Amino acid sequence: MSQYRTRLVALICSLVACSLSMPSSFADDPEVLKDAPGRWSKDQANTWYSKQPWLVGANYLPSNAINQLEMFQADTFSPEVIDRELGFAKRLGFNSLRVFLHDLLWQQDREGFIKRCDQFLTIADKHGIKIMFVLFDSCWHPIPKLGKQPEPLPHTHNSGWVQSPGIEVLKNPAAYPHVKEYVTGIVSRFANDPRIVVWDVWNEPDNFDGGAAQRKGLEPKNKPELVNQLLPQAFEWARAAKPSQPLTSGVWLDSENIIKLDNCKRIQQSHSDVISFHCYGDPASLERCMKNLAHYGRPLLCTEYMARPNGSFFEPHLGLMKQTKTAAYCWGFINGKSQTIYPWDSWTKKYDAPPPVWFHDILQPDGTAFKQAEVDYIRKVIEAK
């Protein structure tokens, strides 16, 4: 860690400077954004964050679920597995998890879905873990289907993950009332629930399916434009439910950029009460994200990081984020049906066995660490005063 001390001191100083004045390197360039109606003020957001502990945890999917649907559908919801695995999270020192929901679960069985969400939150609360629910997601398979989910493709990263809403909804504004009902129904039900810490309205909204070649053509090239029609409405619907928790949507591509934003980033940043971002790069790229995004003067949440072959590790990334109180949610926790120990290129490159260096994830389903030294570092950083 000593090799990063000089960089860390410089980073902290730059963040302090950002809170006082705009960095000189940004003097002519940062885009000035107008707050969307109902957005929390900076003071409100920072007051809320001052009352939170350092939020640290992971993106969580049970080891026996291939996607959001399998996690929460009645036939495959597994409280015992969740309870055991959240026990592992507690032992690591994690106090928060990011968890994906799906609009089709509301359509299928809204009362049962709410009941299972509540049961999940009760289990999390038992372990001292607060939840960030994600309402929508633009990644991976664009045609989600209810019912029995497919088995994992051998040695393939996230082979069963599905988008929410599916592409057919995005192409059909007449379907918007269904997703509006989902957003307002879920958020209003848990709007004052202290077990929920943040609502993530839409994960990587302008992303595409990263899957196999045979899935190409399922999404139109104008998907980002379709998303941009629905994204501000999704924020408005969530806001109308009057949540006590903040709303956000994390920027992911070129995430440190605050200059000449595209339309999607402009919508995300002008509606988000707290600023969330993804960073799968080396320490320098994480530093740029934290330094540049501090320009907005709002709490920062890194809702995805840690891809070992990309140079994104727990050490020093977790320590850097703790020093600046940037919330830290790594991608992946338990090696399971998501198979995210395999890299993104497993869709195009053949793997016959687990890679010697896992791409994501920390533990085996029995709680055994991929790398004990890594787990020891996580505990050390979290426990340090």
Secondary structure, DSSP 8 states (H G I E B T S, - for coil): -GGGHHHHHHHHHHHHHHHHS--GGGTT-B------TT---HHHHHHHHHTS---EEEE---TT-SSHHHHHSTTT--HHHHHHHHHHHHHHT--EEEEE--HHHHHHHHHHHHHHHHHHHHHHHHTT-EEEEEEEE--SBSS---SS-----TT-TTTT-B-BS-HHHHT-GGGHHHHHHHHHHHHHHTTT-TTEEEEEEEESTT------GGGTTSS-TTHHHHHHHHHHHHHHHHHHT--SS-EE--B-TTTT--BS--HHHHHHHHH-SSEEEE--S-HHHHHHHHHHHGGG-S-EEEEE--BGGGTB-STTHHHHHHHTT-EEEES--B-STT-TTS-GGGGTS--SS--SS-SS--B-TTS-BS-HHHHHHHHHHHH--
